[in-house]
Amino acid sequence: MKLCMIGTGYVGLVSGACFSDLGNSVVCVDIDKNKINQLKQGIIPIYEPGLEEIVKKNIKNKRLSFSFDFDKSIKDSDIIFICVGTPKKNNGNADLTQVYHVAKKLSKLINKYKIIVTKSTVPVTTGDKIQTILSKKNKDNKYSIVSNPEFLREGEAIRDFIYPDRIVIGSNDVKANRIMNNLYAPLISKGAQYFHTSRRAAELIKYSSNAFLATKITFINEIANLCEKIGINIEDISIGMGLDKRIGGRFLRAGPGYGGSCFPKDTKAIISTANFFKTNLSLVKSVVKSNDNRSKLLLLRVYKILNNRIKNKNITFLGVTFKANTDDMRDSSSIKMIPALSKKGAKIKYFDPTGFKNEFSKIKNVKYCNSIKNSLDKADLVIIHTEWNDFKSINFKNFAKNKKFIIYDMRNIYSPSKIKKQGFKYFSVGR
Ligand SMILES: NC(=O)c1ccc[n+]([C@@H]2O[C@H](COP(=O)([O-])OP(=O)(O)OC[C@H]3O[C@@H](n4cnc5c(N)ncnc54)[C@H](O)[C@@H]3O)[C@@H](O)[C@H]2O)c1
């Protein structure tokens, strides 16, 4: 099948590359010319394990290409995936400017029957609005509009695409459902559940799933606060709860709070949708509030660890992205913590396996280091912010030559007793 991915970011690039690997002919388009030029040369603009190999392989066998020629790419394709961003507006609503811009462009380019699929996360009824835009210039039998929300996780995106728990297709017509089922047949035959529902339900399934996962994370973070007061190990609670199949152990690990490009914006967007439909999502509202407060709470812990003497303290961040195996900084808690510490006069160094971050380039006294060793030099406090494998077996004794730094392990990577035995003051989350 001939596919066109509009928007070549985390979702468009990963799913485009994987669809081509399944034997489809895929063209990825984007308004970012720099990105497309890089991709044409096989340079991958994002950090995603395994992606480069799949992209290079499929460029070579001519199943995957990159273009900024929207008109030709769209006209030549049978299925068009909208994969553009839907960022958060100040009022919490999803900003659908990019989606509607694409819909307007598409409306002029329907030369034969096409399926238009929204993979971008869009509020319920967006598919209806895209339909209204397309219907102004096209007969109804020339296109179908389908919702196919994407559930991949950055850092595990390839695996998630190839072995998804489920494929959700929201479509109100039989023909489009049949074609989408065919497209996903190779994944269905490997065990993925194919769930066909109405377009509006598919749109809401995505937001409800993210709101639920965000709730799980926030729940365990609040229980971690309680554990700290009582002296119970949160890890025991997570394991003990997770063994119940109704609960499950995933997304039940205490840490700095959820971040990234999806949960923060999607929890706020579902609240906005509910407000529009005059429904009070009080649970999700309190999740958002609790998570917004999370980095403040951890910062207060940092101040306490340093006896409120922050000025001129050398603080090292190991990892600054919102989670491991991604270069994505969107809504990472480090974005709140580092400027707050800098404002109080701390001198901050950070090392991240995905390199320098523009987000901190204008912040006073913040320095990027190109190795763990350099970042730990002269540190008073080391904050393990992200759970990269690179940080899981550091021999801290080798780096603490003349003085022992304090370690604040926000991901509970290390065993408190082992680190304390080495003479370090060690703090973690909920234990
Ligand atoms: N990143 C994730 O883990 C993830 C997972 C599931 C769903 N989603 C959803 O998928 C959507 C895309 O997310 P992402 O992380 O891939 O975003 P992204 O910012 O990485 O990529 C979006 C791309 O769209 C391009 N773009 C913007 N306007 C365009 C236009 N008019 N025409 C063509 N290209 C255009 C941008 O240049 C950019 O390259 C969002 O709605 C997001 O919520 C993301």
The ligand as an ORCA input file, in Angstrom:
! r2SCAN-3c Opt
* xyz 0 1
  N       5.931     11.442     21.107
  C       5.209     10.444     21.568
  O       5.690      9.610     22.347
  C       3.772     10.284     21.149
  C       3.121      9.067     21.410
  C       1.796      8.930     21.023
  C       1.128      9.981     20.423
  N       1.786     11.160     20.215
  C       1.044     12.227     19.557
  O       1.431     12.267     18.188
  C       1.468     13.626     17.714
  C       2.848     13.951     17.192
  O       3.750     13.852     18.283
  P       5.331     13.847     18.049
  O       5.942     13.622     19.370
  O       5.653     12.976     16.913
  O       5.531     15.379     17.617
  P       6.849     16.051     17.010
  O       6.821     17.444     17.458
  O       8.040     15.195     17.302
  O       6.597     15.968     15.433
  C       5.616     16.708     14.769
  C       6.155     17.022     13.382
  O       5.129     17.629     12.606
  C       5.733     18.601     11.780
  N       4.701     19.522     11.286
  C       4.091     20.536     11.927
  N       3.186     21.131     11.134
  C       3.223     20.458      9.943
  C       2.533     20.574      8.717
  N       1.606     21.519      8.540
  N       2.809     19.707      7.740
  C       3.756     18.769      7.896
  N       4.458     18.602      9.035
  C       4.191     19.435     10.040
  C       6.777     19.236     12.654
  O       7.744     19.936     11.898
  C       7.329     18.008     13.374
  O       8.424     17.455     12.678
  C       1.009     14.483     18.884
  O      -0.366     14.682     18.807
  C       1.337     13.608     20.087
  O       0.527     13.891     21.197
  C       3.089     11.326     20.545
*
